[in-house]
C-alpha cells in the first residue's frame, strides 16, 4: 500500500527526471499526472495511485518546497472540484482517459451549465431540452443557461437537460458533457455589480451532443448532478486556508495597520468574526478528513453557508472600518476575469463580490433546507410538484 515514504520517493523521482528549473510548466504537470501524483486518491492511470486522499498533502508539500509549478486551481476550479469527481464516478473508462488529464493540467477549462433563468434554485425545474435523433444516436439540445462562470474560457461544460417531460421533474433529466466550441453554442457576458463579466449566459440552439458524451444513464441526470453539487459546495466553502487566512486575514491586517480608525465596537465585532472564521476553518479541516473516507455528504452545504455569511459580514466590517476609503472602487471597466480574487483586490471589490456568495453554488435558502432535512433530520416541507409530470407543471 502506498504510504507517505513511498510518495516522497515518487515525488523525488519526478523532480529528478523533470527538474523544475529546466522543464516546461505544462510538461511538468503532464509528467506529474502520469506519475500518479496529481490527485493520489484517484485510480492508477488517471492521475492517482489509489492512495488515501489525506496523503495528497505529502506530495503537495514536497513540490511546493521544490518550487514546482501548480495547475492554477483558481482558473480551473470548476473542472477540478465539480467535473472531475463526476466524470470519475459516472464516466466510462474512455471518458475518464479523454477528459481527466487535460482537465487537471489546465489545458482544457470547464464550466457548468446547470442554472437557467426559470430554474436557478429549483434546478429540477429546468427547461433546456435534449431530444435524441430517430436512430438513437446523437442528442440535439435547445435552451438557455445562466450565471455560468468561465463559459468564455471553457472548452467543455457539464450540462443537465430534460430528456423526458412526461415524468416528474427529478426523473426526466440526463447529464451530458457539452463541447463549448460546437455550432449552436453562444456565450454572452453578464456584467455584475463589480463591473466585471465573470459570469455568462449561454444559449444552446440545435447543439448536437454524441451519446458517447452522456454521463450516467438516460433519465438519471438528477442523481449524477448531486455528485457535482455536493462537490461544488465543498469546493466553495471548504477550501483549505491557514489560520487567520482569507478575508479575515485581510481585515485583521487592516486593523493592525490603522490604529487611528479603531473603535471599541469595531474591535468587538472583529473578534467575533475572527473566532467564527477559525471555527469554520477547523470545521473545514474535519470535513476534509471525512472526505478521505468516501464521497462528500450534505455537511458541505453547511460549510458553504458559513463561507457565504462570513464573506459578507467580514467585507461589510472592512468597508465600515476604512470609512471614506472603504467606499472607493478601483476600476469599473468591463473586464472578463479568469477567476475571483477576494484577497488581492480592494475593500470595495470584496464587499460587492461577496454579495454573490449567498447565491452561487446553491442559494443559502436552499442550503438551509438541505441542512435541516439531511443533517438535522427535520421533516421536509410539503412539495406539491413532487410527483407531477414536468409537462403538467404550471409555467
RODOMI-23371 format. One record per residue: residue in one letter; z negated, x, y of N, C-alpha, C in turn. Coordinates in steps of 0.001 Angstrom, whole numbers, plus 500000, padded with zeros to 6 digits. Layout:
aZXYZXYZXY/...
This chain:
x500000500850498798500000500000500000500000500879501243/x500779500480502244500851501246503479499527501166504224/x498999502344504619497766502382505391498008503137506691/x496954503324507483497095503966508788497607505393508663/x497107506132507672497542507523507499499030507587507164/x499480506671506316500895506650505956501756506327507169/x501306505411508003502070505062509195502119506224510181/x501044506974510266501073508146511155502067509171510638/x502144509333509321503121510267508756504548509786509014/x504775508501508847506114507957509085506499508074510563/x505540507854511428505820507965512867506124509408513242/x505360510331512687505617511754512957507005512157512460/x507394511638511292508728511952510760509814511391511669/x509608510190512202510575509600513132510719510469514373/x509604510924514918509640511743516127510274513107515875/x510099513616514672510714514908514329512227514777514189/x512649513714513526514091513505513305514808513061514565/x514074512428515471514678511899516701513800512277517884/x513862513525518333512996513971519440513182513091520675/x512071512721521277512118511823522429512922512421523578/x512786513716523782513423514356524936514941514419524823/x515464514390523611516908514606523437517632513441522772/x516918512402522436517541511268521744517794510124522719/x518986509568522668519317508404523483518333507269523190/x517958506526524244516954505474524107517335504466523029/x518559503956523060518967502951522087519021503530520682/x519472504771520559519497505409519242518087505530518682/x517122505840519559515734505959519089515210504603518619/x515481503560519377514996502233518994515608501779517677/x516889502044517493517529501691516220516899502461515064/x516641503747515281516026504558514227514617504063513912/x513892503655514946512538503131514722512594501859513892/x513527500977514209513674499737513431514001500069511979/x514952500966511772515369501308510414514266501990509616/x513337502636510331512213503291509660511090502320509314/x511240501060509712510210500065509407509050500078510368/x509239500688511540508136500847512494508280499946513713/x509219498993513659509401498073514772508274497040514800/x508145496280513729507036495340513517506661495508512053/x505604496262511811505306496754510459505006495631509476/x504640494431509978504317493332509066505554492605508575/x506729492901509135507967492303508651508379492958507327/x509275492332506576509691492912505293510450494224505468/x510455495013504421511232496250504422512717495915504580/x513396496730505369514798496495505653515039495604506851/x513974494987507363514083494104508526513176494579509656/x512986495888509724512174496460510788510724496654510439/x510341496332509197508941496444508813508733497115507482/x507478497091507028507091497757505780506197496860504928/x506175495558505234505260494640504534503812495103504656/x503476495690505791502123496199506034501310495163506806/x499991495297506846499182494377507648499580494453509120/x499620493300509780500030493237511182499146494114512072/x497863494202511747496934494960512586497312496434512692/x498052496963511714498407498382511729499520498701512723/x500107497674513332501121497950514353500532498776515489/x499260498563515781498612499300516863498600500802516599/x498552501190515338498562502617514991499895503237515391/x500967502573515038502306503060515382502486503095516895/x502110502019517553502301501928519000501548503042519725/x500327503334519276499536504374519928500184505745519769/x500693506040518575501326507340518334502592507491519181/x503385506445519263504634506517520017504377506573521522/x503371505850521986503021505907523408502567507301523796/x501746507904522946501269509266523219502414510271523270/x503471510008522508504621510914522474505622510627523584/x505374509576524366506294509228525437507576508573524957/x507536507931523800508729507305523227509110506058524023/x510391505717524077510820504518524809510420503248524074/x510237502167524853509963500881524210511202499993524322/x511067498775523840512225497880523810512198496839524926/x511424497104525995511384496248527181511018494813526821/x509786494601526323509406493250525887509440492213526998/x509277492620528250509353491655529334510728491021529450/x511759491779529111513135491285529218513531490485527991/x513000490821526836513434490181525590512290489428524919/x511357488942525744510173488290525194510473487047524378/x511479486274524774511809485059524018512320485423522631/x513141486456522558513622486901521255512494487402520380/x511633488249520949510547488847520172509494487823519766/x509078486988520732507941486112520485508273484774519873/x509531484326519981509876482978519531511012482959518507/x512141483610518847513281483571517927513008484350516653/x512455485557516784512274486419515613511407485790514528/x510206485279514851509407484672513771510058483456513153/x510878482737513933511565481567513386512699481984512461/x513482482980512878514551483492512021513970484077510741/x512858484787510868512240485389509686511807484319508690/x511224483244509183510670482228508286511733481304507701/x512740480932508509513697479921508061515116480448507875/x515387481656508327516736482176508231517104482632506834/x518400482619506563518889483192505315518821484711505411/x519007485393504287518991486850504312520099487376505224/x521237486744505184522343487163506050521992486981507522/x521355485858507852520959485624509243519920486643509699/x518972486929508858517947487910509235518565489266509530/x519466489704508679520065491034508864521032491048510055/x521635489929510354522540489890511502521774489899512832/x520690489130512921520075488882514220518880489771514561/x518053490164513592516764490755513925516870492154514539/x517771492988514049517825494357514578518252494398516042/x519406493804516427519772493843517846518825493041518733/x518126492052518149517111491321518901515976492255519284/x515486493020518297514339493886518558514694495062519477/x515854495629519312516234496771520147516606496347521568/x516812495074521796517177494592523116518661494588523384/x519456494873522366520906494837522547521405493418522777/x520686492447522235521058491047522419519846490263522912/x519985489678524089518919488872524689519030487434524172/x517888486794523999517841485414523519517230484500524572/x517610483221524522516977482194525344516670480984524465/x516026479991525056515506478850524295516062477553524870/x516906476865524130517498475599524558516737474441523907/x515580474127524472514740473043523970514651471903524985/x514032472169526137513750471115527121515023470513527689/x514921469231528047516028468503528654515507467728529861/x516407467273530745515943466502531904515118465276531526/x515443464637530396514693463465529968513778463715528795/x513623464971528415512781465304527249512204466694527446/x511213466780528334510549468050528559509319468150527682/x508252467494528106507035467498527295507240466751525980/x508077465719526004508382464972524783509647465557524153/x509507466734523558510671467416523007511389466569521970/x510644465787521200511267464990520140512153463878520700/x512082463626522000512926462615522603514264463150523084/x514616464366522701515840464992523204517083464181522841/x518109464305523709519330463521523541520558464368523244/x520474465678523342521618466532523020522036466267521570/x523315465970521365523812465582520053524581466714519388/x524430466819518092525241467713517264525862466872516164/x527181466821516145527916465999515173528751466924514295/x528631466740512991529361467592512061530786467083511880/x531713468013511732533102467580511560533282466894510202/x534400466243510046534625465394508870534680466170507571/x534851467490507654534915468314506444533558468928506089/x532516468589506853531190469113506565531023470575506921/x531779471043507891531700472456508281530989472636509604/x531762472906510684531171473185511984530511471945512578/x529610472225513541528964471179514323529514471237515745/x529617470098516386530049470026517782528880469483518599/x528488470253519604527274469945520366527632469551521791/x527022468456522259527176467993523637525809467611524187/x525520468065525403524250467711526025523899468653527149/x522667468532527630522190469361528730520776469835528428/x520520471103528696519192471682528574518754472200529946/x517444472320530140516954472678531465515743473594531356/x515424474288532457514311475240532529514465476335531480/x515682476849531378515987477845530355515857479249530929/x514784479927530587514585481305531047515639482217530437/x516173483118531262517067484194530820518393483711530254/x518757482450530473520057481975529960521207482769530556/x521026483272531790522090484032532451522238485433531876/x521287485848531039521332487168530417521607487089528920/x521465485901528356521366485776526899522720485774526196/x522717486389525009523851486295524097523639485151523113/x522385484936522710522084483913521709521004482971522233/x521000481766521678519975480786522028519492480079520782/x518205479777520752517668478883519729517774477474520294/x518395476591519548518788475269520043518341474187519065/x517733473140519613517403471955518820518252470798519333/x518945470112518426519818468998518801519610467836517844/x519958466643518305519813465446517474521035465295516578/x520796465199515295521888465047514331521882463690513639/x520802462922513795520746461589513184519950460659514095/x520635459810514874519920458906515781519380457657515103/x519595457502513809519195456278513116517803456370512513/x517144457529512650515802457708512092514839457980513236/x513517457832513005512554458143514066512787459532514645/x512449459673515927512891460827516698512475462176516115/x511315462269515501510882463549514949511672463958513711/x512368463004513081513022463297511816514544463444511928/x515086463299513125516537463318513249517093464527513970/x516345465639513988516773466826514725517086467977513778/x517964468868514222518321470052513448518311471257514382/x517994472391513824517774473625514582518951474576514362/x519504475111515456520671475985515382520454477272516179/x521316478237515898521481479410516752522817479241517465/x522790479252518787523980478993519597524438480283520276/x525724480566520191526310481716520879526558481333522334/x525855481979523262525946481624524677527270482032525303/x528089482802524580529391483194525113530510482269524642/x530188481256523829531214480360523300531759479430524380/x533003478971524228533561477982525149532706476717525164/x532557476138526357531782474915526486530343475135526892/x529887476397526940528522476709527389528582477100528860/x527933476327529712527917476603531150526472476774531619/x526202477903532283524858478215532766524850478131534292/x523933477331534835523796477199536282522378477592536695/x522238478328537799520895478754538223520071477602538772/x518760477656538553517807476723539144516902477523540079/x517044477300541371516223478041542324514817477459542350/x513835478343542266512446477921542140511696478047543461/x510434477693543431509592477751544610509443479184545129/x509659480156544264509593481566544680510861482006545397/x511908481189545369513188481578545928514122482167544895/x513587482540543747514391483157542694514977482108541759/x515931482536540962516515481677539926516287482339538582/x515047482369538212514654482932536915514989481951535784/x514964480650536120515311479591535178516748479132535389/x517242478372534438518610477871534494518678476484533883/x519778475773534173520131474594533395521422474931532654/x521526474451531442522649474794530569523344473509530130/x524666473458530349525471472314529942526290472702528708/x526232471868527695526933472102526430527987471018526270/x529259471405526279530352470447526213531310470827525088/x531229470100523992532100470377522851531907471756522259/x530685472259522275530398473606521765530397473573520238/x531184474415519638531264474472518174530278475505517631/x529438475068516716528463475947516070528705475891514562/x528977477016513932529189477000512480527909476634511751/x528060475983510614526880475607509837526094476834509372/x526773477986509316526082479228508956525060479643510003/x525100479023511181524136479315512238523058478232512343/x522903477460511300521816476488511237520592477156510621/x519398476897511206518144477390510644517381476216510033/x517086476301508767516403475213508093517377474123507672/x516829473094507069517659472010506543518101471074507653/x519178470361507413519627469326508344518530468264508463/x518172467909509683517130466922509913515724467483509917/x515580468789509679514252469412509611513952470219510871/x514670469905511959514533470702513175513163470648513805/x512462469516513668511130469421514276510163470399513621/x510208470486512304509299471406511605509631472853511950/x510917473183512008511305474543512360510870474850513789/x511041473883514686510679474092516092509189474334516268/x508368473783515380506925474005515505506571475476515321/x507297476160514459507078477606514310507375478313515618/x508482477940516251508833478533517534507771478241518581/x507351476989518689506437476584519741505051477212519570/x504564477290518340503256477910518130503292479387518488/x504378480060518142504504481464518503504707481632520006/x505406480683520631505609480749522079504280480708522814/x503394479819522410502121479677523109501244480898522932/x501321481511521765500598482766521560501198483866522424/x502549483895522497503224484931523288502879484807524762/x502778483568525274502477483368526685501006483607526977/x500132483005526189498710483047526506497915484132525821/x498505484764524801497720485703524014498156487144524115/x498871487494525195499315488878525350498112489808525490/x498197490968524872497084491913524911496990492569526291/x495801492528526892495551493179528169494259493962528091/x494148495052528848492889495800528854491823495057529648/x490606495514529539489528494911530316489842495044531805/x489634493961532537489993493863533955491479494178534154/x492299493706533230493735493867533366494376492597533881/x495669492639534083496397491473534537496022491060535943/x496096489778536215495905489274537574494477489426538063/x493493489333537180492118489505537648491878490943538080/x492601491888537484492503493274537908493047493480539308/x494147492793539621494713492867540970493733492285541983/x493116491162541637492151490536542542490934491426542754/x490437492029541675489279492920541793489608494140542638/x490818494673542482491226495833543286491294495465544767/x491778494260545070491829493819546464490426493685547043/x489501493186546236488105493052546680487511494418547024/x487749495378546176487185496712546417487833497399547615/x489110497117547844489851497804548908489596497210550292/x489064495999550381488913495338551681487498494768551853/x486515495631552041485137495132552221484985494254553464/x485868494432554443485763493642555670486100492166555458/x486736491845554342487140490460554070486157489734553143/x485141490420552709484240489843551712483317488790552307/x483067487749551519482039486751551835481251486483550564/x480085485905550723479253485615549554479943484623548623/x480540483577549205481195482559548384482355483153547583/x483187483976548244484314484590547545483829485530546447/x482700486204546691482145487102545676481716486328544433/x481027485216544639480567484423543501481748483858542709/x482768483418543408483942482876542714484694483957541946/x484783485150542523485456486245541821484680486641540568/x483366486668540649482567486996539468482805485982538349/x482864484702538717483127483660537721484499483837537087/x485503484108537910486852484312537400486929485547536518/x486216486596536902486222487829536102485642487556534715/x484512486831534681483893486510533387484822485629532563/x485430484622533183486358483746532453487538484537531900/x488053485473532687489178486291532231488775487174531060/x487551487685531085487098488535529991486878487716528723/x486348486507528874486192485618527715487563485302527121/x488545485018527972489894484727527488490496485943526790/x490254487128527342490797488351526727490211488558525334/x488897488402525199488259488595523897488673487503522907/x488844486287523402489328485209522539490738485520522049/x491546486108522932492890486511522525492863487572521446/x491932488502521543491800489524520501491452488883519161/x490567487906519194490195487211517949491388486449517385/x492165485823518270493342485091517823494351486024517165/x494536487197517747495477488155517149494977488647515795/x493652488756515642493115489119514338493387488012513314/x493305486762513756493615485644512857495089485664512463/x495943486106513391497366486152513094497678487117511960/x496847488121511787497104489074510709496952488421509335/x496331487245509301496114486556508031497161485484507752/x498087485265508705499095484242508451499758483785509724/x500288482567509680501022482011510803500067481589511918/x500567481568513187499705481116514285499374479645514131/x498181479278514539497758477890514462497676477269515841/x497124476070515928497041475369517214496126476050518212/x495336477038517773494463477755518707495255478424519827/x496520478759519546497353479349520578497534478429521771/x497479477121521542497580476169522642496388476303523584/x495207476553523007494025476773523832494140478022524681/x494712479077524115494895480312524862495898480118525992/x496953479377525727497948479141526768497342478307527890/x496510477327527551495813476539528559494949477423529450/x494187478319528823493303479213529583494109480132530490/x495220480646529972496064481530530767496576480826532018/x497082479597531859497631478860532999496549478578534037/x495403478137533575494317477806534507493861479042535267/x493653480137534563493177481356535215494203481923536181/x495475481913535794496507482451536679496539481685537992/x496409480371537945496439479572539162495166479748539984/x494028479813539326492780479972540063492664481363540686/x493051482391539935492937483759540462493908483972541615/x495141483500541467496117483678542542495706482894543784/x495098481720543598494599480958544736493457481680545429/x492567482267544651491459483047545231492006484221546044/x493004484904545514493536486088546188494179485722547515/x494949484638547562495568484205548815494493483885549851/x493437483186549426492353482855550342491635484114550812/x491385485050549917490674486281550264491448487100551298/x492744487174551142493559488005552034493806487366553397/x493437486108553559493573485475554856495027485338555274/x495316485725556531496679485587557040497675486380556207/x497289487568555737498199488383554925498551487689553619/x497656486849553124497912486152551882499009485111551983/x499321484712553219500342483690553419501739484272553549/x501840485591553598503161486217553734503881486244552389/x505201486395552469506019486459551255507070487527551455/x507399488246550382508226489445550549509707489147550762/x510291488217550010511737488050550077512141486708549477/x512758485847550294513199484538549818514652484563549361/x515265485734549328516658485830548913516822485335547475/x517879484564547236518155484093545879518460485289544980/x517651485476543962517841486551543002517747485979541596/x518299486720540642518235486289539250517540487389538452/x516209487409538455515465488499537828515569488483536311/x515239489612535724515260489723534262513911489380533639/x512900489175534451511587488845533908510641488444535020/x509414488158534656508369487756535597507437488937535810/x507079489202537070506216490335537384504989489832538134/x503947489484537406502759488917538028501898489954538742/x502010491210538386501132492211538982501847493185539910/x503165493232539877503891494196540691504376493650542016/x504174492358542267504632491724543499503435491375544374/x503700490724545503502635490388546430501855489158546036/x500775488904546790499892487773546501500630486445546634/x501539486359547617502288485116547798503144484782546596/x503788485800546027504596485577544825503721485102543675/x502589485752543462501719485364542349501259483905542495/x500910483544543735500414482182543959501492481150543650/x502704481399544117503782480438543899504228480406542440/x504402481575541841504916481621540464503922481040539473/x502635481188539741501618480687538814501634479174538696/x502254478492539672502315477029539594503097476581538364/x504033477399537924504819477035536752504123477267535430/x502983477971535448502316478304534187501793477074533446/x501484476018534181500971474809533518502081473873533065/x503339474315533247504490473525532794505210474234531653/x505547475520531851506341476253530871505556476465529580/x506275476488528477505622476686527183504810475490526725/x505124474306527256504345473108526948503403472809528097/x503456471605528641502590471266529768501127471293529342/x500258471500530313498830471540529997498361470222529409/x498949469107529856498549467798529331498867467679527837/x500061468138527448500440468090526037499555469021525210/x499281470203525750498462471158525007497031470658524854/x496526469931525839495188469341525697495158468354524538/x496228467588524380496306466665523244496320467423521924/x497072468538521881497139469323520651495774469878520293/x495074470430521281493733470972521021492797469855520573/x492870468702521231491981467592520878492205467124519448/x493471466979519059493774466405517754493721467429516625/x494257468625516869494429469580515777493329470630515687/x492610470845516774491499471804516743490173471073516640/x489973470070517511488695469354517535488654468185516567/x489825467767516036489852466676515072489614465305515666/x489862465121516955489687463817517580490828462884517172/x490619461587517212491681460649516810492844460720517791/x494064460621517292495227460675518187495369459402519006/x496044459536520144496339458360520949497398457511520233/x497365456195520434498402455336519814499785455727520316/x500752455750519403502128456086519761503040454971519257/x503516454155520173504336453009519792505730453407519325/x506144454646519621507500455064519245507522455897517976/x506402456020517303506293456950516193507267456662515065/x507433455406514686508275455047513531509520454262513928/x509899454379515191511083453663515687512286454585515671/x513427454109515201514649454916515212514962455339516645/x515432456564516776515702457122518114516672456233518905/x517687455706518224518693454903518916518126453600519459/x516976453173518920516361451905519350515296452105520402/x515022453331520790514006453586521789514531453180523156/x513647452662524055514092452302525416514525453539526179/x515551453407526972516061454512527774515779454257529238/
